[in-house]
């Protein structure tokens, strides 16, 4: 589009996952189930941690916040996407699109910091167990949480402002939500500045958090290797296995989705976006509940209590 002929764009169109009408309802059913499992899993995990005194430790404090962030991240994206399955043309205002992008990037960035601090928590617990209660105090945990949320939301302001300062020459977003790369493709101007910002800010945050996580696990594995018993090694490593799976899924997706040139972004990358933004928040509570002995024990107690109550009523 000629820059001289630009018009002010007030509405955008989310093209979604497919333009095939026959797939709309099956996809709605599938992603409604994914969203339902995400909300129930993460809210359930947060409630279990909240009501269980034995889970009131720094490790579960971080897990509580991870569940909260995942539930919010999914809720930023899924309800609008599900609603769009029923629309002939999924229009969204520029303002609403900006807010959706802002909160999606905010919660995604916050999760990046959270996973790094969870690795730090495991490092202190395994490598300096005698000082764990001294270092990981409630006040220190709150400080780490504040850093996660403040940095995550400030980081999002930079990208949202930089993305929406461009004049838009097109209205069709080849995506199911307002994300950075698909929006940059609508710009009338060159987006090299935005790509540099992505590398500098998103790249720095991702690599810093990933480096902190890798270093934490280097010292953790070193400490585990020096343990005298294979049973103790296995038991110690099992406390980290759930977090390692989450780290692999999250950082692998982030590195693939965002740390590459905008020109290399393809519409086929929608499947990777679905995995990163919808599937991972659903999987996290499953990973931590199935792999974590303390959480399984609390769940067993809750189900046993309900069973006894039901038997008493009958």
Secondary structure by P-SEA (a helix, b strand, c coil): ccccccccccccccccccccccaaaaaaaaaaaaaaaaaaaaaaaaaaaaaccccccaaaaaaaaaaaaaaaaaaaccaaaaaacccccccccaaaaaaaaaaaaaaaaaaaaaaaaaaaaaaaaccccccccccccaaaaaaaaaaaaaaaaaaaaaaaaaaaccccccccccccccccaaaaaaccccaaaaaaaaaaaaaaaaaaaaaaaaaaaaaaaaaaaacccaaaaaaaaaacaaaaaaaaaaaaaaaaccccccccccccaaaaaaaaccccccaaaaaaaaacaaaaaaaaaaaaaaaaaaaaac
